[in-house]
């Protein structure tokens, strides 16, 4: 059941804007009230809230009925590597019209070739009183990036590099006397006049649907598994958790794949702003707010590399996370991940209570690894934090692969996690209550 729900979520959430739209709908259906950052907040005990920034980042939380200790937060990111469509993108030549795009994030280019693609994102529409945002997702097989035939590129199977301005331009239409633009297509599909669509943020997305496969249906493949599998798992655990002395927080940030240095990224003040406003609404002064942070915890969830069956030499000699074997606890000596002995121990206690298997990951000592959002958000709001993920293959492909068991492991662990509070006892002692 949980994997069918995940497939539906992945199918709908083809951009960060759509992912936030999916989470917003689920929260609203579960009785959460949306707050506007530009309005005064009046929070009540026993009530449930969320707020959205840029339509691509979201933070949800609940206020307990009784005493409040600190925050138990979980964070993931809504964006994935893709190709952003540039303004006025149509490029004519050689009997065809292509769309001018640029890379967003560090994607694997090869998997984008020779498969049906389409366009999704947000439109900014002119109104009588200003502008409004509208989600857009074309349900057509609208584009394709054609490979260069092996007869014209004999070394393609040896050592190929791709020029994003030359090789990755998607084919959109053939040239004809009737000039066709992308905005013409969008206007036809949405019924919005072209002159009323004054701006847009549009991306390519892979039209191949998410699916479960394998000899025993043990694998799951989809676009955006990094990191929507964690977004989904955190959300489901957050919604299922029981009340504790903590304020449970679900934080979903955009732009992790390009460094998080935006107003809606993990390095922005969004996380701090929301937590501080919660404390103010609870009549906490500055010192009491700092005390709350000392009794808080962050689970930074971003998918991890499973050992590759064809390239086990790329993994650490000892630590080989595998799909369907549990949540991955991530370590980095250079602190790209926030996990340390204290935070890892606390999360181990959570997984033990949830009866969820836990694996460990470090990069090979001679390979540079990626970073994620935990250490960046800690620059704005310092608290004990751990980095975790679910094991997957083909990270940053437009079609990634994971195990069917691991999503449920994450949901179960986060349900237990969000049902607890953390108390700093001093002298390096912590109590999970």
N, C-alpha and C positions, 0 to 999 in steps of 0.2 A: 504493500500500500504506500509506504513512504517513498519508494522509488518512482511510482507512478505520479505521485504529487510533485516530486522533484523534476521529472521529465516535463510536466506541464509548466512548471515554474521556469525551467530553462527555455522552453519553446517560446514563452511569452516575453522573456527578459533579454532581448537581443541587444540592448544598449543599457548604459547606466541609468538613463531616464526611465526606460521600461522596467528595469529591476526595481527602482524606487516606486514606480507605479504599482507593481505587483505587491510589494511589501505594504505600501500604503493601503491598498484594498484589503489585504488580510488583517491588518491592524484595525481598520475601521470596522470590519465585520466582527471583530472580537471586542468591540466596545471602547477602542482607544479614541481619544479626542485630539484633533489636530490643532496645534498651537502655531501662531504666526510670530516669527521673530520680531517683527516690527510693532507688535502690540504688547500691552502689559499682561503679564501672566499672573493668574490667581489659581494656585494649585490646592487641591483638597486631598486629605488623607483618604486612602481607599480608592482613588481614581487613577486612570490610566491615560497617558498622553504620548504624543510624538510631535516632532517638528521637522521640517524639510528645508534644506538649503540648496539653492540652484536647481531644484527638481532632480538632483542626481546624488545627494547625500541625505541621510535620515538618521535621527536619533530618537529612540522610544524609551520610555521608562514608566515605572509604577511607583506610587507613593504608598508605603505600608500604612495600615490602620494604627499601629502602635508606635513605639519608639523607633527612631532611625539611627542606625549605626554608621554605615558608610555606603559606598557604591560597589556593586558587583557588575562589572562591565564586560561585554564581549564586543569585539570589533572585527569587521571584515571589509572588503572593498567591492564596489559595484562595477568597476570598469574592467575591460579586457583589451588586449592588443587588437587593433583593427586598422582600417584605412579610413581616414576622414576625407570627406568630399570637400574640395576647395570651392570658394565662390566662383560663379560663372564657369562651371567645370567643363563644358562641352569643348572637345578638341576635334576638329575636322581634319580629314586627310586620308588618302588612299582608299576612298570609297566608304569610309566608316566614320562614326562618331564615337570617340572614347570620352571617359570622364577623368578629369584631372584630380588625383588624390594625393595624400601624403600619409606616411606611416604614423600611427599613434601607438607608442609603446614598442617593446622589442619583440616583434612577432617572428615566427617561422614563416618565411615567404612561400616555400614550396607547396604546402598544402592548399594555398589559395588558388592555384591554377586549375582550370578545366572543370569547374564545378559551378552549379547555379548559385548566383549571389543576388542580393537585393539591397534595399536602402531603408534605413530606419534612423530615428532620432527625434528631435523636437523642432517644431515650427514656431516662430514668433509672428503672431497674427495681429494686425491693426484693429483696434476697436474704437468706439466713440469716445471712450474715456482713457485710452492709452494703448496698451498691448496686453495680450494674453499668450500663455504657452499651451501648445497642443502637441500631444504625442503623435508620431507618425511612424507607421510600419507598413511598407508595401508587401502585400502577400503574393506578388508576382515574381517569377523567375526573370529578373529584369536585366541582369548583367552576367558577364563571364570574363575571366582573364585567360586568354588562350596561350598555351605554351608555344614556344618556337620548336618546330619539328626537329627531330634528331638529325635529319639529313642536312639541316642548316646550322646545327650546333653539335658537332660530333663529340665534343668533350663534356656534354651535359651530365653524363653519369660519372664523371671523374671528380672535378673540383669546380663547382659552379657557384658564382656569386650573382646576386640580383641587384640591378639598378632600379630603385623604386620609381624614378621619374621616367624610365624607359620600359622596363619589363612588366611593371605591375599596374599598368593603366587598364581598367576594365572596358570591354566592348559594350556599348550601349545601344547603338542603332546603325543602320546604313545611311549614307548620305542620300538625300533626295531633294526634290524641289520643295517639299513640305518640311520646313525646318522644325525639328522636334527638340525640345530642351527637357531637362530633368524636371524643372518647375512646371512645365506643361503637363507632364505625367502626374506629378503630385497634385496639381490643381484638379485634373480629371478625377483622380481617385478620392480626393477629400471634399470636392465641391467648393473649395475656397478659391476666390479669385486670385490670380497671380499678383495683382497689385496690392492685395491685402497681406500677402506673405512677405514681410519686410526683412526677415533674417531667418537663419536656420543653423542647427548643429546636426549634421547628418553623417552617418557612417555606413560602410558596407557591412553586411552580415551574411553568414553562410546559411543557405536555405535548407541544407540537409538537416532533417529532424533528429532530435535526440532519440537514442534507442538503447535497449538492453540486448546483449548478444553473448555468444560463447556457447561451448558444448553443454554447460549447465546453467546458462543465463547468468554467468557470474560477473560480467563486465557491463559497463555503462559508458557510452560515448556521446559527446555533445560539444557544441561550442560553449565557451564561457565557464567551463567547470572551474577554472581559476578565475574568479574566486566565488562564483555564485553557488557552488556546492556548499561552501562555508557560510555564505549569506543565508541560504535556506536552512542549514542545520542549526545555526545560531538562532534564527527567527523561531523555528519550531520548538527548540528547547526553551527559549524565552517565554513563549506563549503558554507552555505546558507547566512551568515551574510553579511551586506553591509559595506562599508568602513567607518572608523571613524578616530579620531585623535590618536587612540591607535594602537599598533602592536598586533593583535590577535595571540595567541599561543595555540597550541594543544600539550599537553605533556602526553605521554603514557609511563609508567614505568613498568619494570619487577620486580619480586621478592618481591612484597608487602606482599605476603602470608608468607614469611619467614623473614620478618624484614627490607627489602629494603637496607641491608648493602652490596651492590655489586656495581660494577662500572656502572651498568645500572639501579640501584635502585633509588628511590626518595631521599634517604639520600646521594647519590653520588653527585659529582660536575656536572653531566650532564646538569641539568637545568641551573645552574649558568654559566657553560661554554658557552652554546648557547646564553643566554641573553647577556652576556658580549661581545661575538664576534659580535652580532648584533649591539650593541652600538658602538663598535670599528669601524665597517664598516660604521657607520653613523657619524664618526668623533666626537664621544662623549668622553670627558675626564672622569676621575674617578668620579669627583664631579657631572658631568652631568648624569652619569650612576646612581649614588645614587639618584639623583633627579627623574629620570625615575622610579626607584623602589618605591619611595614614592607615585608616581601617578599610581601605578599598583595594580592589584587585582588578586587573585587566587580562582577559584572554584575547590575544591577537591571533586571529584565525585566517591563515592564508595557505593554500594548498602546497604540498611538499612533493619532492621527486620520489617516486617509487623506483626501485632498482630496475633498470631496463634489461629485459631478457636477452637482448642481443649485445648489450654493452655493459655487463656487470663491472667491468674495469673502471667505469666512470663513477662508481659509487665508492664510498668509504670502504676500506678493506674489511671492517667488522660490522658496521651498521648498515643493514640492507632493508630499509622499509619496503614492505610489499603490500599490494592492493588486497583488500579484504582481511587484513590482519590488524586493523585498529588505527586509532588516532596517532599521529606522529608528533612527538615532542622535539622541537628544533633548537639546536645550540649553535652558537658562533663565538669563537674566541675574540673576534674583533667587534663583538656586540652588535652585529647586524640583526641578531635576534635577542630578545630581552630575557630569555630563560636563564635563570641562575639556580643555585642549589635550593634556595628558599622557595622561589616561585614554582620550580619543577616539583618540589615535594608537595606543595599545596595542591597542585593539579593532579598529582598521583593519587592523593587521598580522594579527590573527587571521582577519578576514574575507577578506583577500587570500590567505592560506594555504589557507583553506577554499574559495576560489573562489566566494564568496557576495557578491552585490551589496549595497551599503549606501546608504541614503538619509539625509537629514538633516531634522530637524523643529525649528521654533520656533513659538511662538504668534504671531499678529499682535501688533504692539506695542501696540495699543489694546484687546486682549482679555485678560482674566485666564485663565490656564490652571490645570489641576489639579496635584496633587502626587502623589507615589508613595512607595515605601518605601525607596529608596536613601539619601536624606539623613537619614531618621529612624533607620535602622539604624546609620548612621555616627555618630550621637550616642552609641551604646553601644560600637561597635567601629570605630575610625577606620582606614580603609585607602583606597587609590586605588580609585575607583569610576566606573562609567559607567552611564548610563541608556539603555536601548534598548526597543524594542517592535516589534510587527508591525502594519502598517497595517490599519485596519478602519473600517467605517461604522457609524453608529447606536450608538455607544458608550453603554452604560448602558440600552439597550433590553433587553427580555426576549427579543429575537431579533435578534442582531447579524450582521454580514456581514464576511467577510475573503476573501483570495485563497488559492487552493489551493496555490500554489507556496511561499508564505512560511513555512509550518511546516517544510518540509524545509530551507529556508535556515537557519532557527534551529537545527535539529538538527545540521546540518553544522558550523555555526560553533561551537556549544557543544562538540561532540566535539573539535574542534581546540583550543578554549580550555582544556578540562579536561585535555588531554594536555600542557599546558605548565606551567611554573613561572615566577615573576617574581623577578628579583633587582635590588634597589636598589643601584646602584653609587656613589651619592653625587653631589653637585653637579648634581642634576637629571637624572641618567642612569639608565636602566632597561634591563635585558636580559631578553628573553623567551626562556627556555631550555626 
